[in-house]
């Protein structure tokens, strides 16, 4: 999965087909026509409330795809990141999915990137990367 470019309509359509949900059910759920559903599949981006409904219907967290994009491609946080006085909740830890871990480990295995490059470019803590390496080598045994 390429987390850099996200075509959410296409990803929804893939999951929709995997779950083998009938289009009539989706039309009733969204209170729209079959044409509207097919148009959503062609959309590169959709509104959050519609995406949330798709998450519920397909029992899949599409928001996680965007979270992974942020983990992989957002610039490093500023020094004052933890000193924020925002009223929004702050999340202490990034969530790395199995796919992200495999992607990172594959970059190192194929020698496309060094450990140092991964730590710097993807802002992954050194200890986290080494834990992945240890765990990955244990699972190969």
N, C-alpha and C positions, 0 to 999 in steps of 0.2 A: 504494500500500500504506500502510495506517495502522499505523505502528509503535507507537502508543500502546496500542492494544487488540490483543492477540494471542490468537487462538483457534487453537491449534496443531493440533488435530484437523482442523479445517476446511482449514487450509493443507496438511496431509499428504494429505488426500483430494483436493485440487485437483492436487497433484503426482502422486499415485497415478494419477489419471485421465489426466493429461497423458502420463505414461510408458506408459500402456496395459498395465500389469502385471495379470496375471490374479490374482484373489483367492485361487485355489488356491496360487499361488506364495508369496503373503504368508502364508497359513496355515502352509505348510511352514516358511517362514523363521522365523516367530514360534512355531511349534509350538502353535498355538491354532486355534479354530474361526472360521468366517466371521462368526458373530455377534460374537465378540470383536474382530475387525478393524473391523467396522462400529461397535462401541461406541467404539473408539479414535478414529474419525473424529468422534464427537460430543463427545469430551472437550476441555474448554477448556485443560487442562494435563495433561501426562503425565510419568512419571518419566524421568530423564536416561538410564538404560540403555535404555529402550524408544525414546526419541527418537534415541539413537545408532544403534540398529538400523534405524530408519526412514531415517536419513541414509545408511547403507550400502546399504540395499535400493533407495532411490530416487536414489542418487548426487546428493544435494543437502544442503547444510549448513544445516539448520534452526536451528542455534545462532547463526548469523550474524544471524538475525532478532532474537534477544534482545540481541545485541551492539549492533545498530543502535538498539534501544530504549534501551539504556544511554547511548549516545552522544547521543541526542536528548533524553532526559528525566531523566537523573540530575543531581543537583545538582553544582555545581562542586566540584572536589577541594579539600581543605584545603591550607593552606600547607605542612604537613609531609608531604604526599603522597609525595614522592620520598625522604624520610628514613625510610621504613618499614624495620623489621627483620624483616619477615615471611619465613617460609621458603618461601612460595609464589612462583612466578615473577612478576616484574613486567614488564608490557608497556610498552615505551617510547612506542609510537605508537598512536593510534586508527586504525581501519580505516574509511574512508568508502567506501561502495559508490557505484556510478554512480547508483543510485536516490536515495540521500541527497543527493548533490551536485545532482542535478536538482531535487529537492524544495526545497533551500535556494535555488538560483538562481531557481526559479519564484516563491518567496516575494518575492524582490527584484524580479523582472520584473513581477509583478502589483501591486507596491507594497503588499503586505500587511505586510511588515516592512522596516525599514531595515537597512543593513549593521551599524550599531551594535547594534540589537536582536538580530540574528542572532548576533553575536559574544558578547553578554551572555547571551542566553537559552539558546543551544545550546553555549556554551563552545567555539566554533570559533576557533582562533587567527586573528588578523587577516591574517597573511601567507598562511595557507592559503586563506582566503576570497578574497583578491586574486589568488592563483594560479589558483583556479577561474575567476574572472571573466576573466582574461587568456586562459586556455586555452579557455574557452567562446566568447569573442568571436572567437578565431582559427578555431575549428571552424565558425563561421557564415559565414566568408568564403569 
